[in-house]
Amino acid sequence: MDIKCAIPQKDLEHICSQDHLPWEKLRGRTVLITGATGIIGYALTSGLLYADRMRGLGLTVLALVRDEARARDRFAAELKRYGSLRFLCGSVEDLPPVDGPVDHIIHGASPTASRTFVQRPVETLRTAALGTFNMLELAREKHVSGFLYVSSVEVYGPAQKGRKIAETEACSLRPQQIRGSYPAGKLLGEELCCAYAAEYGVPAVIVRPSKVFGPGARSGDVRIFAECMRCAREKRDIVLRTPGEAEYSYLYTADAATALLTALLKGEPGTAYNAADERTYCSVAEMAERIARANGVRVRYEIEDRQANGYPDTAYLDLDTSRLRALGWAPGEVDLHLPPSGGAP
């Protein structure tokens, strides 16, 4: 019986078809992934499992999860279809013993909800700082061949309108803002990666994804694109709590997965790479209006206090992805206003 996965077959095939990737580097190897149940981690894990089967890599994917029962439910289809997925129960903050070899680490575990950054800033920083330190120490102990840290576009801060943002752009974070626990923690994680690469030779590379959307989002995902798609699918008005003037590029989940694999297998240690589909750059309001028009719903504005609700400052983050493209990566053909079936399941 064919078991259906939440990631569409065409996305799995897209990930597996990336011939610019040196897949042989993964042959017979063990890849440890943190944050595997998140929107990026789920697409990446599913894509790796599919590529393992189609390319005969003999790969082992080890997912570090806080709750194994929930993880098994999340990956129920993958567990029935593939035999190379294993779970390690624990957290990045309190890392359990990891037996056996680990050849590559993809570290994506992090809180993602703005309210969490405001209501639990200590825990947000603890995950970023201690969790990344623990994973880098594990990488050092295991003598890994590759280490990838999933950072965030938010490390750039608000940024100015009308300019491309390259990786060399100064990160202009605002201190003493409680919501800053997230971008500051991500930036600290980046600094730890660079330090471990320089001092201990850990081959740590960094990816800064833009706003990620697509299949694999949890039903309770409150990030703006997931909420817009949920409203479109359910034929409800899209309600924006800010004027929506912030401008971002977006990145489809399958493209995020290939971006991470490109940086992991071909990136330069101690180097950061922007990952975005530059064709999608627009304001949040424009994005919401596109989705609304495509799906026959309206956009309403119910403005709330920005700081009290953890909404980020207005930013204009038009990412320059030429550094990642130089490694052979490119996004696929995806519409920003995907129909409801392309959003959160």
Summary of the structure (lengths in Angstrom):
residues: 345
radius of gyration: 19.0
end to end distance: 21.9
largest distance: 55.5
contacts: 1195
relative contact order: 0.15
helix: 41%
strand: 18%
